[in-house]
Amino acid sequence: MTHALKFMVTGETKLHCAGCEQRVGNALRYLAGVQDVRASAQTQQVVVTFDPAQVSPEQVRAQLEQIGYQVTPPGGLR
C-alpha cells in the first residue's frame, strides 16, 4: 500500500525552475520505496508517493533538507 505526502518549501532556498524540480525528483527517487515525486516551482510543493514499509516521511524530509530545501512537516494526502 502506498502513501502520498505533501511538503511545502518554506526556507530561503526556493524551487525556481524545471531544473530545481528535477533535482528534487532525482534526490528523492534515490530513496528505496519512493515511487513518484512531483515538485512544482509554481506552487512550492513537493508531493511524494512512497511505500511506508521501505521509507519514512522523516527520511524523505531529511533528504529534502540535505539538498538544501527547508520544508514544512509532511501533510498526508492518503
C-alpha positions in Angstrom: 0.0 0.0 0.0 1.4 3.4 -0.9 1.0 6.7 0.8 1.4 10.3 -0.6 2.8 13.2 1.4 2.8 16.9 0.5 5.6 19.1 1.7 5.8 22.9 1.3 9.1 24.5 0.6 9.3 27.3 3.3 13.0 28.3 3.6 15.0 30.9 1.8 16.0 28.5 -0.9 13.0 28.0 -3.2 12.2 25.9 -6.2 12.9 28.3 -9.1 12.7 26.2 -12.3 12.4 22.9 -14.0 16.0 22.1 -13.1 15.2 22.5 -9.4 12.1 20.3 -9.8 14.2 17.6 -11.5 16.9 17.9 -8.8 14.3 17.2 -6.1 12.9 14.3 -8.0 16.3 12.7 -8.6 17.3 13.1 -4.9 14.1 11.6 -3.6 13.9 8.7 -6.1 17.2 7.6 -4.8 15.5 6.6 -1.6 14.2 3.0 -1.6 10.4 2.9 -1.6 9.8 6.3 -3.3 7.6 5.6 -6.3 6.7 9.1 -7.6 7.8 12.7 -7.0 6.0 15.8 -8.2 7.8 19.0 -7.4 6.4 22.4 -8.5 8.3 25.6 -8.7 5.0 27.4 -9.2 3.3 26.2 -6.0 6.5 25.4 -4.0 5.0 21.9 -3.2 6.7 18.5 -3.3 4.3 15.6 -3.4 5.9 12.2 -2.8 4.2 8.8 -3.3 6.0 6.1 -1.3 5.9 2.7 0.4 5.9 3.3 4.2 7.3 -0.2 4.7 10.5 1.0 3.0 10.9 4.7 3.7 9.6 7.0 6.4 8.3 10.6 6.0 11.2 11.7 8.2 13.7 10.1 5.8 12.0 12.0 2.8 12.1 15.3 4.7 15.8 14.7 5.7 16.7 14.1 2.1 15.0 17.3 1.0 16.9 19.2 3.7 20.1 17.6 2.7 19.8 19.1 -0.8 19.1 22.5 0.7 15.3 22.8 0.9 13.6 23.7 4.2 10.1 22.2 4.2 7.1 22.1 6.4 6.3 18.8 8.2 4.6 16.4 5.8 0.9 16.7 5.3 -0.8 13.4 4.4 -2.9 13.1 1.3 -4.0 9.5 1.6 
